[in-house]
Amino acid sequence: MDYTTLGNSGLVVSKYALGSVPFSATNGFENAGGITEKEAAYFIDYALEQGINHFDTANLYAKGDAERALGKAIRHHRDEMVISTKTGFPYNEIANNIGASRLNIERSIDHSLKRLGTDYVDLYYIHTWDGQVPVEETIQTMNDLIRKGKIRYWGVSNYSGWNLAKTYTVAVENNMAPPIAQQIYYTPESREAEYELLPAGTELGVGNSIWSPLGEGLLTGKITRDKKGEPNTRQGDGWAEPYVKDHEVFYRLIERVQEIAQAHNATVPQVILAWLRERPNVDSMVLAARNQAQLKENIASYNLKLTKEEHQLITDLTQPQPIYPLWHRAMNSAARGSNAEKVYLEEYNRLMKNSDTLL
């Protein structure tokens, strides 16, 4: 397992992180997994043995029960672990327990620390952009938590490009600690993060951490053109996410990945993770597992290396359309792109050259 520092910080994390969504099957997360306390302890021990030091959760997951389950599994490993959690989504009916306000952030961190059984978290995320709260209030509150020792660093999740840039810029201009990481959704089926978020993170010095790289169960290989989700799983029981833009491209992606997996004696999830791991501007990925077999399979993907041709097959199949101004820049000023975005501009150019849409 390799390691990286997140953004412009000294926080060292493993390239793979372990997520806690399947740790508790309660409060709306019944079909996300559910493991025993003994199994959770095994997950932590095995991940640490494989070199994973980052463990991710949120107060949203099972309305705090995932944090409780992770907290019990920490045992004597706290100093070996980088623990991240999040706040922002509502998890009860109290009016102020939502968003990025000072009241919610300070109340949430105290509750999360109690559930996790720790004095501090290493990385604290705002789980979603809150346009109803002044960004200065959010930044100041996070900096206050750092000074109080309740958190070491902070980050954001599910922000748009301008949300991220505004937050980072306001923090720096006011001599306050900016976010060091953003947690975003990015898969070969859903590559919108390439438009702005991935290059923005790299250019700003904000680490790019990918949540649910297997598409919340969509990209496990269990859903194909001829087979739908299995019962008692998120995709098999009406889980609303993720949004799939083009079902035909999705099915063709699965079929192509199945062929690549067979050539490597690997699995569909392992090929998906290997492709994502090698994409530009990806700093870390948060994996999850419902059982020990999935845990070992997903972590073992770190040893899978796709050929250049295999990687390109997936890239070309799922290439996102160059929306404006990206198509214009790709055509006319690609050489002036920042280092973090040049690879995407080159891919847009290749797509346009092979396109029959030009008059």
C-alpha positions as MATLAB code, in Angstrom:
seq = 'MDYTTLGNSGLVVSKYALGSVPFSATNGFENAGGITEKEAAYFIDYALEQGINHFDTANLYAKGDAERALGKAIRHHRDEMVISTKTGFPYNEIANNIGASRLNIERSIDHSLKRLGTDYVDLYYIHTWDGQVPVEETIQTMNDLIRKGKIRYWGVSNYSGWNLAKTYTVAVENNMAPPIAQQIYYTPESREAEYELLPAGTELGVGNSIWSPLGEGLLTGKITRDKKGEPNTRQGDGWAEPYVKDHEVFYRLIERVQEIAQAHNATVPQVILAWLRERPNVDSMVLAARNQAQLKENIASYNLKLTKEEHQLITDLTQPQPIYPLWHRAMNSAARGSNAEKVYLEEYNRLMKNSDTLL';
ca = [
       0.000    0.000    0.000;
       1.268    3.423   -0.940;
       0.649    6.644    0.983;
       0.121   10.285    0.142;
      -0.268   13.570    1.973;
      -3.708   15.070    1.561;
      -3.525   18.407   -0.200;
      -1.255   21.060    1.268;
      -1.067   19.357    4.646;
       1.093   16.980    6.588;
      -1.652   14.369    6.969;
      -0.408   11.056    5.547;
      -3.112    8.645    4.383;
      -3.139    5.350    2.546;
      -4.290    5.330   -1.076;
      -7.169    3.102   -0.007;
      -9.403    3.983    2.924;
     -12.017    1.793    4.599;
     -15.552    3.152    4.794;
     -18.050    2.304    7.514;
     -21.379    2.468    5.661;
     -21.868   -1.339    5.968;
     -20.978   -1.348    9.673;
     -24.576   -0.838   10.801;
     -27.770   -1.911    9.055;
     -30.179    0.423   10.844;
     -32.142    3.635   10.344;
     -32.546    3.470    6.571;
     -29.248    1.691    5.882;
     -30.596   -1.842    6.290;
     -29.619   -2.851    2.759;
     -26.164   -1.277    2.886;
     -24.702   -4.228    4.748;
     -24.614   -4.813    8.451;
     -21.784   -6.630   10.217;
     -21.289   -7.812   13.769;
     -19.025   -6.123   16.297;
     -16.592   -9.012   15.966;
     -16.548   -8.650   12.170;
     -15.980   -4.884   12.404;
     -12.958   -5.521   14.618;
     -11.660   -8.001   12.037;
     -12.152   -5.428    9.253;
     -10.056   -2.885   11.147;
      -7.321   -5.390   11.963;
      -7.138   -6.724    8.406;
      -7.110   -3.255    6.848;
      -4.292   -2.150    9.127;
      -2.325   -5.304    8.303;
      -2.681   -4.446    4.595;
      -1.336   -0.955    5.155;
      -4.621    0.961    5.254;
      -4.553    3.672    7.904;
      -7.575    5.795    6.925;
     -11.087    4.952    8.186;
     -14.095    6.995    7.107;
     -17.579    7.454    8.547;
     -20.328   10.090    8.956;
     -23.081   10.963   11.386;
     -25.546   10.400    8.522;
     -24.721    6.698    8.179;
     -27.424    4.788   10.034;
     -28.049    8.013   11.996;
     -24.898    7.645   14.057;
     -24.889    3.875   14.463;
     -22.040    3.467   11.955;
     -19.933    5.825   14.067;
     -20.765    3.793   17.152;
     -19.795    0.558   15.401;
     -16.516    2.035   14.189;
     -15.818    3.401   17.655;
     -16.154   -0.041   19.231;
     -13.850   -1.517   16.583;
     -11.053    0.992   17.216;
      -9.995   -0.656   20.505;
      -6.228   -0.123   21.007;
      -5.550    1.056   17.426;
      -6.387    4.757   17.726;
      -2.849    6.037   17.180;
      -2.506    3.877   14.049;
      -5.661    5.280   12.503;
      -6.648    8.394   10.601;
     -10.364    8.783   11.302;
     -12.647   11.027    9.287;
     -16.310   11.781    9.848;
     -18.822   14.269    8.471;
     -21.776   16.490    9.247;
     -24.238   18.511    7.193;
     -27.124   16.256    6.230;
     -30.094   16.098    8.626;
     -30.134   13.005   10.804;
     -33.021   13.870   13.113;
     -35.961   16.307   13.234;
     -34.266   19.099   15.206;
     -34.316   22.253   13.067;
     -30.724   23.309   13.737;
     -29.189   19.844   13.269;
     -28.463   20.412    9.601;
     -26.052   22.236    7.345;
     -22.779   24.086    7.856;
     -23.777   26.490   10.633;
     -21.714   26.969   13.781;
     -24.471   25.480   15.899;
     -24.771   22.293   13.881;
     -21.017   21.793   13.392;
     -20.153   22.244   17.067;
     -23.064   20.146   18.261;
     -22.347   17.437   15.681;
     -18.660   17.052   16.482;
     -19.412   16.574   20.178;
     -21.951   13.867   19.364;
     -19.620   12.183   16.867;
     -16.705   12.157   19.311;
     -18.909   10.541   21.928;
     -20.133    7.866   19.504;
     -16.600    7.183   18.254;
     -15.174    7.101   21.764;
     -12.260    9.364   20.882;
     -11.105   12.829   21.914;
     -10.585   14.085   18.367;
     -11.043   13.194   14.713;
      -8.226   13.614   12.258;
     -10.355   14.932    9.396;
     -13.814   16.500    9.681;
     -15.888   17.025    6.540;
     -18.823   19.254    5.736;
     -20.886   16.596    3.976;
     -22.642   18.907    1.504;
     -22.536   22.560    0.447;
     -24.791   24.838    2.474;
     -25.646   27.966    0.504;
     -27.819   29.244    3.345;
     -24.889   29.772    5.726;
     -22.115   32.357    5.185;
     -18.986   30.481    4.217;
     -17.051   32.635    6.689;
     -19.103   31.118    9.526;
     -18.270   27.582    8.434;
     -14.554   28.304    8.022;
     -14.271   30.095   11.361;
     -16.050   27.265   13.154;
     -13.753   24.647   11.670;
     -10.714   26.708   12.647;
     -12.091   27.038   16.175;
     -12.447   23.253   16.390;
      -8.823   22.874   15.316;
      -7.724   25.271   18.059;
      -9.839   23.413   20.606;
      -8.177   20.144   19.596;
     -11.424   18.431   18.581;
     -10.292   18.052   14.962;
      -6.883   18.142   13.298;
      -7.915   19.052    9.727;
     -11.126   19.720    7.860;
     -12.543   19.075    4.418;
     -15.630   19.306    2.230;
     -17.727   16.817    0.312;
     -20.128   17.013   -2.638;
     -19.210   20.641   -3.387;
     -19.228   22.082   -6.893;
     -16.091   23.654   -8.324;
     -17.029   27.210   -7.371;
     -18.148   26.096   -3.892;
     -14.710   24.598   -3.323;
     -12.831   27.580   -4.775;
     -14.828   30.107   -2.755;
     -14.345   28.182    0.483;
     -10.612   27.744   -0.058;
     -10.043   31.338   -1.148;
     -12.007   32.944    1.699;
     -10.103   30.829    4.216;
      -6.666   31.709    2.837;
      -7.472   35.406    2.394;
      -8.480   35.588    6.064;
      -5.396   33.711    7.312;
      -7.422   30.685    8.372;
      -6.841   26.994    7.706;
      -8.515   25.987    4.425;
      -9.966   22.545    3.700;
      -7.243   19.997    2.932;
      -9.457   17.439    1.181;
     -12.651   17.015   -0.753;
     -14.570   13.759   -0.882;
     -16.328   13.367   -4.231;
     -18.170   10.790   -6.325;
     -16.193    9.523   -9.312;
     -16.468    6.239  -11.219;
     -15.861    5.165  -14.834;
     -19.627    5.386  -15.316;
     -19.856    8.863  -13.765;
     -16.916   11.099  -14.679;
     -18.354   14.588  -14.208;
     -15.727   15.283  -11.530;
     -13.196   15.595  -14.359;
     -14.823   18.810  -15.581;
     -13.760   20.914  -12.601;
     -13.545   19.137   -9.258;
     -10.522   16.896   -9.782;
      -8.274   19.534  -11.409;
      -9.518   22.199   -8.988;
      -8.573   20.075   -5.993;
      -5.077   19.479   -7.304;
      -4.518   23.118   -8.289;
      -5.787   24.455   -4.958;
      -3.887   21.964   -2.853;
      -7.002   20.076   -1.753;
      -6.681   16.293   -1.761;
      -9.147   14.355   -3.925;
     -10.705   11.433   -2.065;
     -13.257    9.303   -3.929;
     -16.329    8.013   -2.138;
     -18.119    4.857   -3.281;
     -15.819    4.093   -6.245;
     -18.006    1.048   -7.006;
     -21.045    3.255   -7.503;
     -22.897    2.313   -4.321;
     -23.037   -1.276   -5.527;
     -23.799   -0.457   -9.154;
     -20.366   -1.521  -10.429;
     -19.889   -4.839   -8.668;
     -20.683   -6.937  -11.749;
     -23.871   -8.217  -10.131;
     -25.962   -5.882  -12.278;
     -25.779   -6.566  -16.011;
     -27.913   -6.208  -19.095;
     -29.639   -9.479  -18.194;
     -29.552   -9.354  -14.411;
     -30.691   -6.753  -11.916;
     -29.670   -6.165   -8.315;
     -29.853   -8.913   -5.723;
     -32.377   -8.764   -2.853;
     -31.216   -7.201    0.419;
     -28.685   -4.965   -1.340;
     -28.878   -1.257   -2.070;
     -29.203   -1.668   -5.834;
     -31.579   -4.585   -5.454;
     -34.063   -2.868   -3.190;
     -34.739    0.558   -4.599;
     -31.782    2.623   -3.358;
     -32.195    5.915   -5.213;
     -28.509    6.520   -5.980;
     -26.578    6.790   -8.190;
     -28.084    8.640  -11.107;
     -27.241    6.778  -14.323;
     -27.195    9.045  -17.367;
     -26.943    6.394  -20.080;
     -27.943    2.826  -19.275;
     -26.611    1.496  -22.567;
     -23.132    2.866  -21.863;
     -23.345    1.397  -18.360;
     -24.140   -2.093  -19.702;
     -21.373   -1.875  -22.291;
     -18.965   -0.782  -19.557;
     -19.811   -3.817  -17.438;
     -19.390   -6.125  -20.430;
     -16.005   -4.630  -21.291;
     -14.821   -4.801  -17.694;
     -15.931   -8.432  -17.458;
     -13.700   -9.261  -20.423;
     -10.722   -7.474  -18.860;
     -11.348   -9.155  -15.511;
     -11.380  -12.583  -17.143;
      -8.020  -11.889  -18.805;
      -6.492  -11.122  -15.391;
      -8.336  -13.799  -13.413;
      -9.751  -10.880  -11.457;
     -13.222   -9.554  -10.624;
     -15.256   -6.642  -11.967;
     -14.784   -4.559   -8.779;
     -11.036   -5.117   -8.906;
     -10.810   -3.836  -12.494;
     -12.961   -0.805  -11.679;
     -10.765    0.064   -8.698;
      -7.559   -0.488  -10.683;
      -8.778    1.879  -13.420;
      -9.771    4.581  -10.938;
      -6.550    4.283   -8.980;
      -4.516    5.157  -12.083;
      -6.613    8.122  -13.173;
      -4.989   11.567  -12.812;
      -5.624   13.659   -9.705;
      -7.013   10.770   -7.634;
      -5.351   10.804   -4.220;
      -7.351    8.205   -2.298;
     -10.433    6.022   -2.560;
     -12.846    4.942    0.159;
     -13.696    1.255   -0.146;
     -16.472   -0.596    1.652;
     -17.363   -4.243    2.088;
     -20.308   -6.273    3.351;
     -18.259   -9.300    4.384;
     -14.703  -10.566    4.735;
     -14.542  -11.942    1.194;
     -15.461   -8.561   -0.308;
     -13.007   -6.806    1.997;
     -10.116   -8.983    0.850;
     -11.170   -8.822   -2.806;
     -11.373   -5.033   -2.863;
      -8.098   -4.454   -1.054;
      -6.366   -7.010   -3.288;
      -7.226   -4.828   -6.283;
      -4.271   -2.669   -5.277;
      -2.018   -5.303   -6.806;
      -3.881   -5.369  -10.137;
      -2.208   -3.421  -12.933;
      -4.158   -2.906  -16.146;
      -2.337   -2.688  -19.436;
      -2.278    0.667  -21.169;
      -4.644   -0.733  -23.801;
      -7.114   -2.036  -21.204;
      -7.103    1.254  -19.353;
      -7.719    3.099  -22.609;
     -10.611    0.823  -23.570;
     -12.496    1.835  -20.434;
     -11.497    5.482  -20.774;
     -12.665    5.748  -24.379;
     -15.959    3.963  -23.763;
     -17.054    6.249  -20.944;
     -15.455    9.501  -22.154;
     -17.615   12.417  -20.966;
     -18.743   14.982  -23.497;
     -16.703   18.214  -23.442;
     -19.189   20.792  -22.185;
     -18.539   24.489  -22.782;
     -16.047   26.095  -22.241;
     -14.059   22.862  -22.227;
     -14.656   22.003  -25.893;
     -13.657   25.530  -26.892;
     -10.508   25.444  -24.777;
      -9.636   21.936  -25.971;
      -9.891   23.117  -29.571;
      -8.136   26.450  -29.234;
      -5.982   26.696  -26.128;
      -5.310   23.229  -24.718;
      -1.610   24.015  -24.378;
      -2.476   26.776  -21.909;
      -4.313   24.441  -19.581;
      -3.007   23.843  -16.074;
      -1.034   20.681  -15.480;
      -3.928   19.126  -13.557;
      -6.392   19.478  -16.427;
      -4.300   18.917  -19.553;
      -4.985   15.194  -19.669;
      -8.734   15.844  -19.791;
      -8.369   18.469  -22.526;
      -6.363   15.963  -24.562;
      -9.099   13.362  -24.105;
     -11.773   15.851  -25.222;
      -9.728   16.669  -28.298;
      -9.374   12.993  -29.171;
     -13.124   12.519  -28.799;
     -13.931   15.525  -30.978;
     -11.522   14.463  -33.714;
     -13.284   11.100  -33.893;
     -16.748   12.623  -33.725;
     -19.197   12.882  -36.608;
     -21.087   15.765  -35.018;
     -19.163   18.521  -36.792;
     -20.951   19.984  -39.803;
];
